[in-house]
Amino acid sequence: MFLVDDAPCLFQPVSQVGISGARQRAEKNGRRQVAGGWLGEPLEIRHSEADPVERVRRAAFGGSAAMPLQHLGEAQTLHVIRSWPDFASSFWLSDDRAACDFARRQGITTLETQDVMAYGCSAGDVTHTDAYKLLGEMRDAGRHLALPSDASGLLQ
């Protein structure tokens, strides 16, 4: 499990890798690949932690017994950030508005995809027009994410 709700993750906690780590992606067969295992090892929730994760999945995120994987990633992420000292200063990256709101109420620094793109613009990793175009393509592909009204909204 990586520290992202139900989407593939490109970042470890920002405090450990930093968003500039995205520059380490390599081109291979026309597809972007993450270079050299820089994500580190996957995190695993211990069996002894399953009950607290399940309680949060049901109480905070509305998960049900009939759908045991529903909101599991969000519950695991919340558990890791709140309970594992090495991840206490982690950022939560999600486009699930309810999960973001809940995490913010818990005092967890929470970013959405447009925040990461805005940071990439300010760091010079991507132009605001390219970032806006990519966000639009992600939305068109079915991702539910916030989008500024125009590309200049990524410069703020």
C-alpha positions in Angstrom: 0.0 0.0 0.0 1.2 3.4 -0.8 0.0 6.6 0.7 -2.7 7.3 -1.8 -6.3 6.3 -1.5 -7.4 4.1 -4.5 -5.1 5.5 -7.2 -1.6 4.5 -8.2 0.9 6.5 -6.3 4.0 8.3 -7.6 5.2 9.6 -4.3 6.4 8.5 -0.9 5.7 11.1 1.8 6.8 14.4 0.4 9.1 14.9 3.4 11.1 11.9 2.3 11.2 12.1 -1.5 9.8 15.4 -2.5 7.7 16.2 -5.5 10.9 16.8 -7.6 11.4 13.1 -7.5 8.9 13.0 -10.4 11.8 14.1 -12.6 13.2 10.6 -12.1 10.6 9.1 -14.4 12.0 7.5 -17.5 10.5 7.1 -21.0 10.1 3.5 -22.1 8.0 2.3 -25.0 6.2 5.6 -25.1 4.9 5.1 -21.6 6.1 6.9 -18.4 7.6 4.5 -16.0 8.9 5.2 -12.5 12.7 4.8 -12.5 14.7 2.6 -10.3 12.3 1.7 -7.5 12.5 5.1 -5.9 9.1 4.5 -4.3 10.7 2.2 -1.8 9.1 -0.9 -0.4 5.3 -1.3 -0.2 3.8 -0.7 3.2 1.9 -3.6 4.8 -0.8 -3.2 7.5 -0.1 -5.8 10.3 -2.8 -8.3 11.1 -3.1 -6.7 14.6 -4.0 -3.4 12.9 -6.9 -4.8 10.9 -9.6 -4.1 13.4 -8.9 -0.4 13.9 -8.6 0.0 10.1 -11.9 -1.7 9.6 -13.6 0.4 12.2 -12.4 3.6 10.5 -13.3 2.2 7.1 -16.9 1.8 8.2 -17.4 4.7 10.6 -15.5 7.5 8.8 -15.8 6.4 5.2 -19.1 4.5 5.0 -17.6 1.2 4.1 -19.9 -1.9 4.3 -19.4 -5.6 5.1 -20.9 -6.4 1.7 -18.1 -4.5 0.0 -14.9 -5.2 2.1 -12.5 -3.3 -0.3 -14.7 -0.1 -0.5 -12.7 2.7 1.1 -10.1 0.3 2.4 -7.2 2.4 0.9 -8.5 5.5 2.6 -8.8 3.8 6.0 -5.3 2.2 5.7 -3.8 5.5 4.7 -5.4 7.3 7.6 -4.3 4.6 10.0 -0.7 4.7 8.8 -0.4 8.5 9.0 -2.1 8.7 12.4 -0.4 5.6 14.0 3.0 5.0 12.5 5.5 7.6 13.8 7.7 7.5 10.7 4.7 8.7 8.6 3.2 11.3 11.0 4.4 14.2 8.8 3.2 12.6 5.6 1.0 14.3 3.0 -2.2 12.6 1.8 -2.7 12.8 -1.9 -6.3 12.1 -3.0 -9.0 13.4 -5.3 -11.7 11.9 -3.1 -13.3 15.0 -1.7 -14.9 13.3 1.4 -11.6 11.6 2.2 -9.7 14.9 1.8 -12.1 16.7 4.1 -11.9 14.0 6.7 -8.1 13.9 6.6 -7.9 17.7 6.9 -10.2 17.6 10.0 -7.7 15.1 11.5 -4.9 17.7 10.9 -3.3 15.8 8.0 -1.8 17.9 5.3 -3.8 16.9 2.2 -3.1 17.6 -1.4 -5.2 17.0 -4.5 -3.9 16.3 -8.0 -4.3 20.0 -9.0 -2.2 21.0 -6.0 0.6 18.7 -7.1 0.4 20.1 -10.6 0.5 23.7 -9.3 3.6 22.8 -7.3 5.1 21.3 -10.4 4.4 24.6 -12.3 6.0 26.6 -9.5 9.1 24.3 -9.5 9.4 24.6 -13.2 8.8 20.9 -13.8 5.8 21.6 -16.1 4.2 24.6 -17.7 0.8 25.7 -16.5 -0.7 25.1 -19.9 0.6 21.5 -20.1 -0.5 20.8 -16.5 -4.0 22.1 -17.2 -4.2 20.0 -20.4 -3.1 16.9 -18.5 -5.7 17.5 -15.7 -8.4 17.9 -18.4 -7.3 14.6 -20.0 -7.4 12.9 -16.6 -10.9 14.2 -15.9 -12.0 13.2 -19.4 -10.6 9.7 -18.7 -13.0 9.4 -15.8 -10.9 10.7 -12.8 -12.9 12.8 -10.5 -10.7 15.7 -9.7 -10.9 19.4 -9.1 -9.8 21.6 -12.0 -9.2 25.4 -12.0 -11.4 27.4 -14.4 -8.3 28.0 -16.6 -4.6 27.2 -16.8 -3.7 30.4 -14.9 -5.3 28.9 -11.8 -2.3 26.6 -11.5 0.1 29.6 -11.1 -1.3 30.7 -7.7 
